[in-house]
Amino acid sequence: MHEATEKWMSLAVEAGHPHLVKHWSGLPLKDQQRFSDQIKSIDFRELADLFGGSEQAVDWVDLSENAEPPSAIRLNESNPICSQMEARECGEQAIRDGKIGMILVAGGQGTRLGFDLPKGMFRIGPVSNRSLFAMHVDSLRGASRRYATSIPLYLMTSPATDSHTREYFEKHDRLGLKPEDLNIFCQGTMPAIDASSGKILMESHTSIALSPDGHGGIVSALDKRGILKSASERGIEHFFYAQVDNPLVRACDPLLIGYHLLAKSQMTTQVVKKRFATEKVGNVVSIDGRTHIIEYSDLPEPAANRIQSDGSLRLWAGNIAVHVLDLSFMASAAKNGGRLPFHRALKSVPFLSERGEMIKPSIPNAIKYERFVFDLLPLADRTIVVEADAADVFAPVKNAEGAATDTPSATRNAISAQHLRWLEQAGLEVSPNVKVEINPNWALDADELKMKIHKPSRILVDTYFA
């Protein structure tokens, strides 16, 4: 046995997990290698501390009592930093100068959509039937075209989506991106542990039950894979961050980037006004002068329903997972071990018993740990919150048809409705019930559309402008 392998096996036994190496000697060589790589990736001390509760539990009631509305740049309100024009010009110049890269988080599968492939491959274009991946890449290419530059895409997958995602981009010629502008990397994992004993669960004789470490794992993933270093060497100073399930995101929005730069913010968050108190979005708040996000599931109802003197919600700002992040701030977080707090979730996880039987529990039996990227906010000394109109920036697809919200049809309708507004601003008339879709690599927004359409006309059938 290789000395390094023996060391890791000894660590597993000493940590109280001898079952991990019980069948080692009988495994084929290739399975031994893969399994040993899994064991090497585990920080047994960290896992023991997490299970033992060494990280102090958050008192959400107490935290929510101290939560105030965030200091934000609101829609249609003047702000002390700069005008919209100044912010947009500043953001556009940063893009032209090659200082901006885009992070797209795409680790999820389309399970809730009844789609067993990476969610980014789900087709959502209301007329074109383009995938979520294509929607985001076309938006990024549109920005690169407008500002005469090449904006790199840093695409984070998970173990469940990585191979399919790489095959998809290879098959579709990287959706038009240059090889040097597409960087696909896989996030880290955490073992699932038995909720009663703290033992690491086995998925099979040759594999540990692993799950992705959350979108907050992006800090350590970017660092471990050398991407923070290579991006810095390329001249990237800031990342525009979005998640793949929201096709209304405008890639590298210059207005948001401009506000971020002029405020000298380390992390900037785009928000929308919540539609109702208990809407299932994170709540962006200020606590003791620092920006936090409290998940809807953690916000007590009395705090959620609190109103201001004008009758509006006190905690009004909904997180849509669109951020601008300073690269040096992320590098500093990585040097500190990427020490974002872990959040625990109780889940039903099938596992192999020590007697070799496959157990499929009917009730939650395991703890999964993950990190959230928004936990970077309270670590930053300078943050800003910028409100946007949900109709322009937020239409995630999360649920299968028949659900109350965030269905494919709702998302397609939102895309078509936005593009209909653009066409009407350009002087075109669209017949009722007609679907329209505009590829952002052809026209990035209403202003660019006006320059491309010169003769007013009426659109009578579903139309895709590309």
C-alpha positions as CSV (number, residue, x, y, z in Angstrom):
1,M,0.0,0.0,0.0
2,H,1.3,3.5,-0.8
3,E,2.5,5.4,2.2
4,A,0.3,8.4,1.5
5,T,-2.8,6.2,1.1
6,E,-2.0,4.4,4.4
7,K,-1.8,7.8,6.1
8,W,-5.2,8.9,5.0
9,M,-6.7,5.5,5.9
10,S,-5.2,5.9,9.4
11,L,-6.7,9.3,9.7
12,A,-10.2,8.0,8.8
13,V,-9.9,5.3,11.5
14,E,-8.5,7.7,14.1
15,A,-11.4,10.1,13.4
16,G,-13.9,7.4,14.3
17,H,-14.8,6.3,10.7
18,P,-13.2,2.8,10.4
19,H,-16.2,1.7,8.2
20,L,-14.8,3.9,5.4
21,V,-11.9,1.5,4.8
22,K,-13.6,-1.7,5.8
23,H,-13.7,-3.0,2.2
24,W,-10.6,-1.3,0.9
25,S,-8.5,-4.4,0.2
26,G,-11.2,-6.0,-2.0
27,L,-11.6,-3.0,-4.3
28,P,-10.3,-2.9,-7.9
29,L,-7.3,-0.5,-8.3
30,K,-9.2,2.2,-10.1
31,D,-11.9,2.2,-7.3
32,Q,-9.2,2.4,-4.7
33,Q,-7.8,5.5,-6.3
34,R,-11.1,7.2,-6.6
35,F,-12.1,6.3,-3.1
36,S,-8.8,7.4,-1.6
37,D,-9.2,10.8,-3.4
38,Q,-12.6,11.2,-1.7
39,I,-11.1,10.4,1.7
40,K,-8.2,12.8,1.2
41,S,-10.6,15.6,0.5
42,I,-12.3,15.3,3.9
43,D,-11.3,17.6,6.8
44,F,-12.2,15.2,9.6
45,R,-11.6,17.7,12.4
46,E,-13.8,20.3,10.7
47,L,-16.5,17.7,10.3
48,A,-16.3,16.6,13.9
49,D,-16.5,20.3,15.0
50,L,-19.5,20.9,12.8
51,F,-21.4,17.9,14.2
52,G,-20.4,18.7,17.7
53,G,-21.9,22.2,17.2
54,S,-18.7,24.1,17.8
55,E,-20.0,26.8,15.4
56,Q,-22.5,28.9,17.4
57,A,-26.1,28.5,16.3
58,V,-27.7,31.6,15.0
59,D,-30.5,33.1,17.0
60,W,-32.7,34.2,14.1
61,V,-35.3,35.8,16.4
62,D,-32.7,38.0,18.0
63,L,-31.0,38.7,14.7
64,S,-34.3,39.7,13.1
65,E,-35.2,42.0,15.9
66,N,-32.1,44.0,15.1
67,A,-32.6,43.9,11.3
68,E,-33.2,47.2,9.6
69,P,-33.9,48.0,5.9
70,P,-30.6,48.2,4.0
71,S,-29.1,51.5,2.9
72,A,-29.9,51.2,-0.8
73,I,-29.9,52.9,-4.1
74,R,-33.7,52.8,-4.8
75,L,-35.4,52.9,-8.1
76,N,-36.4,56.4,-9.3
77,E,-34.7,58.1,-6.3
78,S,-31.7,60.3,-6.3
79,N,-28.7,59.0,-4.4
80,P,-25.6,60.7,-3.0
81,I,-23.1,58.6,-4.9
82,C,-23.7,59.5,-8.5
83,S,-26.3,59.8,-11.3
84,Q,-27.5,56.8,-13.3
85,M,-25.6,58.2,-16.3
86,E,-22.3,58.5,-14.3
87,A,-22.7,55.0,-13.0
88,R,-23.4,53.5,-16.4
89,E,-20.5,55.2,-18.1
90,C,-18.2,54.1,-15.3
91,G,-19.4,50.5,-15.6
92,E,-19.1,50.5,-19.4
93,Q,-15.5,51.8,-19.2
94,A,-14.5,49.0,-16.8
95,I,-16.0,46.5,-19.2
96,R,-14.1,48.0,-22.2
97,D,-10.9,48.0,-20.2
98,G,-11.2,44.2,-19.6
99,K,-11.6,44.5,-15.8
100,I,-14.8,42.5,-15.6
101,G,-15.3,38.7,-15.6
102,M,-18.6,36.8,-15.2
103,I,-19.3,34.0,-12.8
104,L,-22.3,31.8,-13.6
105,V,-23.3,29.2,-10.9
106,A,-24.7,26.1,-12.6
107,G,-24.4,23.3,-10.1
108,G,-28.1,22.4,-9.9
109,Q,-30.0,19.7,-11.8
110,G,-33.5,20.3,-13.1
111,T,-35.0,17.7,-10.7
112,R,-37.9,20.0,-9.6
113,L,-38.6,20.6,-13.3
114,G,-38.8,16.9,-14.1
115,F,-35.5,17.3,-16.0
116,D,-32.7,15.0,-15.0
117,L,-29.9,16.9,-16.6
118,P,-28.1,20.1,-15.6
119,K,-30.6,22.9,-15.2
120,G,-28.6,25.1,-17.6
121,M,-29.5,22.7,-20.4
122,F,-33.2,23.3,-19.9
123,R,-34.8,25.0,-22.9
124,I,-36.6,28.2,-21.9
125,G,-36.5,30.6,-24.9
126,P,-40.2,31.5,-25.6
127,V,-39.7,31.4,-29.4
128,S,-36.2,30.2,-30.0
129,N,-36.4,27.3,-27.4
130,R,-32.8,28.2,-26.4
131,S,-31.4,26.7,-23.2
132,L,-30.7,28.7,-20.1
133,F,-26.9,28.3,-20.9
134,A,-27.5,29.8,-24.3
135,M,-29.5,32.7,-22.9
136,H,-26.7,33.7,-20.5
137,V,-23.9,33.2,-23.0
138,D,-25.8,35.2,-25.7
139,S,-26.2,38.0,-23.1
140,L,-22.5,37.9,-22.3
141,R,-21.5,37.9,-26.0
142,G,-23.8,40.8,-26.5
143,A,-21.9,42.8,-23.9
144,S,-18.6,41.8,-25.4
145,R,-19.8,42.9,-28.8
146,R,-21.1,46.2,-27.6
147,Y,-18.0,47.1,-25.7
148,A,-15.5,45.7,-28.1
149,T,-13.8,43.3,-25.7
150,S,-13.8,39.7,-24.6
151,I,-15.4,39.0,-21.3
152,P,-14.4,35.6,-19.8
153,L,-17.1,33.3,-18.3
154,Y,-16.3,31.3,-15.2
155,L,-18.9,28.6,-15.0
156,M,-19.2,26.6,-11.7
157,T,-20.6,23.1,-11.9
158,S,-21.2,20.4,-9.3
159,P,-20.1,16.7,-9.4
160,A,-23.7,16.0,-10.6
161,T,-23.6,18.4,-13.5
162,D,-19.9,18.7,-14.5
163,S,-19.5,16.1,-17.2
164,H,-22.9,16.8,-18.9
165,T,-22.1,20.5,-18.9
166,R,-18.7,20.0,-20.4
167,E,-20.1,17.7,-23.1
168,Y,-22.9,20.3,-23.8
169,F,-20.5,23.2,-24.4
170,E,-18.1,21.0,-26.5
171,K,-21.0,19.8,-28.6
172,H,-22.3,23.3,-29.2
173,D,-18.9,24.8,-29.9
174,R,-18.8,26.6,-26.6
175,L,-21.9,28.5,-27.6
176,G,-19.7,30.9,-29.6
177,L,-17.2,31.7,-26.8
178,K,-13.5,31.6,-27.5
179,P,-11.6,28.8,-25.8
180,E,-9.8,31.2,-23.6
181,D,-13.0,32.9,-22.5
182,L,-14.7,29.7,-21.1
183,N,-13.5,28.4,-17.8
184,I,-15.6,25.5,-16.4
185,F,-14.7,24.3,-12.9
186,C,-16.4,22.1,-10.3
187,Q,-17.3,23.1,-6.8
188,G,-16.2,21.2,-3.8
189,T,-18.2,18.6,-1.8
190,M,-19.0,17.7,1.8
191,P,-19.8,14.3,3.1
192,A,-23.3,13.6,4.4
193,I,-23.3,12.4,8.0
194,D,-25.7,10.3,10.0
195,A,-27.8,12.8,12.1
196,S,-27.6,10.7,15.3
197,S,-24.1,9.4,15.3
198,G,-22.1,11.8,13.2
199,K,-20.7,8.9,11.1
200,I,-19.9,9.6,7.4
201,L,-22.5,7.8,5.2
202,M,-21.4,5.5,2.4
203,E,-23.2,5.6,-0.9
204,S,-21.6,2.3,-2.0
205,H,-18.6,0.1,-1.2
206,T,-16.6,2.4,-3.4
207,S,-18.0,5.8,-2.7
208,I,-18.8,8.2,0.2
209,A,-22.2,9.9,0.1
210,L,-21.1,13.4,-1.0
211,S,-23.1,16.5,-1.8
212,P,-22.0,20.0,-3.2
213,D,-20.7,22.4,-0.6
214,G,-23.1,25.2,-1.7
215,H,-22.6,28.3,-3.9
216,G,-20.5,29.7,-1.1
217,G,-18.0,27.0,-2.0
218,I,-17.1,29.2,-5.0
219,V,-14.5,31.1,-2.9
220,S,-12.3,28.1,-2.2
221,A,-13.0,26.5,-5.6
222,L,-11.8,29.6,-7.5
223,D,-8.7,29.7,-5.3
224,K,-7.8,26.0,-5.3
225,R,-8.1,25.8,-9.1
226,G,-5.9,28.8,-9.6
227,I,-8.7,30.9,-11.2
228,L,-8.4,33.9,-8.9
229,K,-4.7,34.1,-9.8
230,S,-5.2,33.6,-13.6
231,A,-8.1,36.1,-13.7
232,S,-5.9,38.7,-11.9
233,E,-3.1,38.1,-14.3
234,R,-5.6,38.7,-17.2
235,G,-6.5,42.0,-15.7
236,I,-9.8,41.1,-14.1
237,E,-10.5,43.2,-11.0
238,H,-14.2,42.4,-10.4
239,F,-16.6,39.5,-11.0
240,F,-20.3,39.9,-12.0
241,Y,-22.1,36.9,-10.4
242,A,-25.4,35.3,-11.3
243,Q,-27.2,32.0,-11.2
244,V,-28.2,30.0,-14.2
245,D,-31.9,29.6,-13.4
246,N,-32.6,33.3,-14.0
247,P,-32.5,34.1,-17.7
248,L,-33.5,37.8,-17.2
249,V,-30.1,38.6,-15.8
250,R,-28.3,41.1,-18.0
251,A,-24.7,39.8,-18.1
252,C,-22.3,42.3,-16.7
253,D,-24.9,45.0,-16.2
254,P,-22.9,48.3,-16.6
255,L,-25.2,50.2,-14.3
256,L,-24.8,47.8,-11.4
257,I,-21.0,47.6,-12.0
258,G,-20.7,51.4,-12.1
259,Y,-22.5,51.8,-8.8
260,H,-20.2,49.2,-7.3
261,L,-17.0,50.9,-8.6
262,L,-18.0,54.5,-7.6
263,A,-19.0,53.4,-4.1
264,K,-15.7,51.5,-3.8
265,S,-17.8,48.5,-2.7
266,Q,-16.2,45.1,-2.0
267,M,-19.5,43.3,-2.7
268,T,-22.6,44.8,-4.3
269,T,-26.0,43.1,-4.3
270,Q,-28.9,43.7,-6.7
271,V,-32.3,43.4,-5.1
272,V,-36.0,43.7,-6.0
273,K,-38.9,44.9,-3.9
274,K,-40.6,41.9,-2.4
275,R,-44.1,41.2,-3.6
276,F,-45.4,40.2,-0.2
277,A,-44.0,39.7,3.3
278,T,-43.3,36.0,3.2
279,E,-42.1,35.7,-0.4
280,K,-39.5,32.9,-0.8
281,V,-36.5,35.1,-1.4
282,G,-33.6,36.0,0.9
283,N,-34.1,39.2,2.9
284,V,-31.3,41.8,2.5
285,V,-31.0,43.7,5.7
286,S,-28.6,45.9,7.7
287,I,-27.6,44.7,11.2
288,D,-25.2,46.8,13.3
289,G,-24.1,48.7,10.1
290,R,-23.3,45.6,8.1
291,T,-25.3,44.0,5.2
292,H,-26.7,40.5,5.8
293,I,-29.1,38.2,4.1
294,I,-31.6,36.3,6.1
295,E,-33.2,33.4,4.3
296,Y,-37.0,33.5,4.1
297,S,-37.1,30.2,6.0
298,D,-35.2,31.7,8.9
299,L,-37.1,35.0,9.1
300,P,-39.8,34.9,11.8
301,E,-43.2,35.9,10.6
302,P,-43.6,38.9,12.9
303,A,-40.3,40.4,11.5
304,A,-41.4,39.6,7.9
305,N,-44.7,41.4,8.4
306,R,-43.4,44.5,10.1
307,I,-44.4,47.6,8.2
308,Q,-43.2,51.2,8.1
309,S,-45.2,54.4,8.8
310,D,-46.2,54.6,5.1
311,G,-47.6,51.1,5.2
312,S,-44.8,49.5,3.2
313,L,-42.8,46.5,4.3
314,R,-39.9,47.3,6.6
315,L,-37.8,44.5,5.3
316,W,-38.6,45.1,1.6
317,A,-35.4,44.0,-0.2
318,G,-35.4,40.6,-1.8
319,N,-32.2,38.9,-2.8
320,I,-32.1,37.7,-6.5
321,A,-28.5,36.2,-6.3
322,V,-27.0,38.9,-8.6
323,H,-23.8,40.4,-7.2
324,V,-20.6,42.3,-8.1
325,L,-17.6,41.1,-6.2
326,D,-14.1,42.6,-5.9
327,L,-11.5,40.0,-6.8
328,S,-9.1,41.2,-4.1
329,F,-11.8,40.8,-1.5
330,M,-12.5,37.3,-2.7
331,A,-8.8,36.5,-2.6
332,S,-8.6,37.8,1.0
333,A,-11.5,35.6,2.0
334,A,-9.8,32.6,0.3
335,K,-6.5,33.3,2.3
336,N,-8.6,33.1,5.4
337,G,-9.6,29.6,4.4
338,G,-12.8,30.7,2.7
339,R,-14.2,30.6,6.2
340,L,-17.8,31.2,5.4
341,P,-20.1,29.6,8.0
342,F,-21.7,26.2,7.1
343,H,-25.5,25.9,7.1
344,R,-26.9,22.5,8.0
345,A,-29.9,20.8,6.4
346,L,-31.6,17.6,7.5
347,K,-32.2,15.4,4.5
348,S,-33.2,11.8,3.5
349,V,-30.0,10.2,2.2
350,P,-29.8,6.6,1.0
351,F,-26.8,4.8,2.4
352,L,-25.0,1.5,2.6
353,S,-25.2,-0.1,6.1
354,E,-22.2,-1.6,7.7
355,R,-23.8,-5.0,7.0
356,G,-23.7,-4.1,3.3
357,E,-27.5,-3.5,2.9
358,M,-28.7,-0.5,0.9
359,I,-31.0,1.6,3.1
360,K,-33.5,4.1,1.7
361,P,-34.9,6.0,4.6
362,S,-38.5,7.4,4.5
363,I,-37.7,10.2,6.9
364,P,-34.7,12.6,7.1
365,N,-31.7,10.7,8.5
366,A,-28.6,12.8,7.5
367,I,-27.1,16.2,7.8
368,K,-25.8,18.0,4.7
369,Y,-23.5,21.0,5.1
370,E,-23.3,23.9,2.6
371,R,-22.0,27.4,2.4
372,F,-23.8,30.5,0.9
373,V,-22.0,33.1,-1.1
374,F,-24.1,35.9,0.5
375,D,-22.4,35.2,3.8
376,L,-19.5,37.2,2.3
377,L,-21.6,40.4,2.8
378,P,-21.1,40.9,6.5
379,L,-17.4,40.2,6.1
380,A,-17.0,43.2,3.7
381,D,-16.2,46.6,5.1
382,R,-17.9,48.3,2.1
383,T,-21.1,47.1,0.5
384,I,-24.0,48.6,-1.4
385,V,-27.5,47.4,-2.3
386,V,-29.0,48.4,-5.6
387,E,-32.7,48.0,-6.4
388,A,-33.9,47.0,-9.8
389,D,-37.3,46.4,-11.4
390,A,-38.2,42.7,-11.1
391,A,-39.8,42.8,-14.5
392,D,-36.4,43.6,-16.0
393,V,-34.1,41.4,-14.0
394,F,-35.8,38.5,-12.2
395,A,-37.7,35.6,-13.6
396,P,-36.2,32.4,-12.3
397,V,-37.3,28.9,-13.4
398,K,-37.4,26.6,-10.4
399,N,-40.7,24.6,-10.4
400,A,-42.6,22.4,-12.8
401,E,-45.8,23.6,-14.4
402,G,-48.7,23.6,-12.0
403,A,-46.7,25.2,-9.2
404,A,-47.8,28.7,-7.9
405,T,-44.6,30.5,-9.0
406,D,-41.3,30.3,-10.9
407,T,-42.6,27.8,-13.6
408,P,-41.2,27.5,-17.1
409,S,-44.3,29.2,-18.6
410,A,-44.1,32.1,-16.1
411,T,-40.4,32.6,-17.1
412,R,-41.1,32.5,-20.8
413,N,-43.9,35.0,-20.4
414,A,-41.6,37.3,-18.5
415,I,-38.9,37.1,-21.2
416,S,-41.5,37.8,-23.9
417,A,-43.1,40.7,-21.9
418,Q,-39.8,42.4,-21.5
419,H,-39.0,42.2,-25.2
420,L,-42.5,43.3,-26.1
421,R,-41.8,46.5,-24.1
422,W,-38.6,47.0,-26.0
423,L,-40.4,46.6,-29.3
424,E,-43.1,49.1,-28.4
425,Q,-40.5,51.6,-27.3
426,A,-38.9,51.2,-30.8
427,G,-42.3,52.0,-32.4
428,L,-43.5,48.6,-33.4
429,E,-46.9,47.2,-32.8
430,V,-47.4,43.6,-31.7
431,S,-50.7,41.8,-32.1
432,P,-52.3,40.4,-29.0
433,N,-51.1,37.0,-27.7
434,V,-48.0,37.0,-30.0
435,K,-44.8,35.9,-28.4
436,V,-41.6,37.8,-29.1
437,E,-37.9,37.1,-28.2
438,I,-34.8,39.1,-28.9
439,N,-31.3,37.6,-28.8
440,P,-29.2,40.0,-26.8
441,N,-26.3,39.3,-29.1
442,W,-28.4,41.0,-31.7
443,A,-29.8,43.8,-29.5
444,L,-28.8,44.1,-25.9
445,D,-31.5,46.4,-24.8
446,A,-34.3,48.8,-25.9
447,D,-31.8,51.5,-26.9
448,E,-29.9,49.2,-29.2
449,L,-33.1,47.8,-30.7
450,K,-34.2,51.3,-31.7
451,M,-31.0,51.6,-33.8
452,K,-31.7,48.4,-35.6
453,I,-35.4,48.8,-36.4
454,H,-36.0,51.8,-38.7
455,K,-39.5,51.2,-40.1
456,P,-42.5,51.0,-37.8
457,S,-44.5,47.8,-38.5
458,R,-46.8,45.4,-37.0
459,I,-45.8,41.9,-35.8
460,L,-48.5,39.4,-36.4
461,V,-46.8,36.1,-35.5
462,D,-44.4,34.7,-32.9
463,T,-41.1,36.3,-33.8
464,Y,-37.4,35.7,-32.8
465,F,-35.0,38.6,-33.5
466,A,-31.5,37.3,-33.9
